[in-house]
């Protein structure tokens, strides 16, 4: 039952996420590494229940197979672990995390060379080995430390310094920004607070204790989960509120007026800022469920916006192929050329703070500048759960029979790259796709107005019988 989705392998603790399965997956990875003469791996973990213990289970397997383990012995942001893979020039890395999933989940993300999410071709090799059967080898963790096959690895300072080296610290220092940080009981506080305080920001935090239940809420930074951050930003007169998900690779932003800045808007803000104000050049990459506003910005600067399936591994691959400047997704993950090849909520947050200080404008003002130039787009998003029987019915309807609803909008073309995506002649679009991390079907629609986007989503919902 070990199957990789768009964001690694995730499963319910005690159901499929068990010691036996963690060891089995680790052995499959170890066998693949040994077959290609890979000699080292970086392992880290977040604050979820069993994450630290599971990371040791994995390390014991790699050590027993003679693979050098670089073990980050404190809870760490996923992008920091990816940075460790890049810094050590390791072929593989691993983070024990279920990212933004509910607290009942845990999982494992696998990284490859350069600090990027493992491609589907790589994870399929692990799955194939598991199907054939593996012989798990283990060694006691402490014995691994004693004999040197497990080394404690402290990469925090290097990771923080790398981000400080990529942002304009002097510009930020001059503005004395007042920032409210919400790690959502996850792992971003130390790194992000250190970066912002080094740049002389006044930083306060909420939800920063270790709580494996994430305060009873989903550790995903959305408009629904950031109500306290929103209220406190307004009441406290903060310049910006920053939230990160459970493993700190995604962000959610509240502006000085208490408005939730959607990840689509964050991507547009940063791409526009980097090209117009910093004069950096390059294409952008987005997944199939992310705003087409990026396409308009890219075109205005003589660049291309590349569309890929959902899963940051696809964004990383296309960024490398096109030497793109920025890549991201509507769920809140993004990265910039020159940093790691995976998403990093900590770096993105620091860059947004820099943007406010360099432009001298509030987030709302820069957004209005973008809308005045490129027009406004609004997205409506909905998720629906389903039974196994219903999933089979939906798959047949969408991908075998290829039925389409009557949406009341002229259709330009249809794509089945990743789910069903319908492109409209008015530059709007709608997509229905199965989640790669949870048993959900997701419907996204982007139109000129919120009312029209919601209407089209509702038509698709009724058509699918959800």
Secondary structure, 3 states (H helix, E strand, C coil): CCCCECCEEEEEECCCECHHHHHHHHHHHHHHHHHCCCCEEEEEECCCCCHHHHHHHHHHHHHHCCCEEEECCCCCCHHHHHHHHHHHCCCEEEEECCCCCCCCEEEEEEEECCCEECCHHHHHHHHHHHHHCCCCCCCCHHHHHHHCCEEECCCHHHHHHHHHCCCCHHHHHCCCCEEEEECCCCCCHHHHHHHHHHCCCEEEEECCCCCCCHHHCCCCCCCCCCHHHHHHHHHHCCCEEEEECCCCCCEEEEECCCCEECHHHHHHHHHHHHHHHCCCCCCEEEECCCCCHHHHHHHHCCCCEEEECCCHHHHHHHHHHHCCCEEECCCCCEEECCCCCCCCHHHHHHHHHHHHHHHCCCHHHHHHHHHHHHCCCEEEEEEEECCHHHHHHHHHHHHHCCCCCCCCCCEEEEECCCCEEEEECCCCEEEEEECCCCCEEEEEEEECCHHHHHHHHHHHHHHHCC
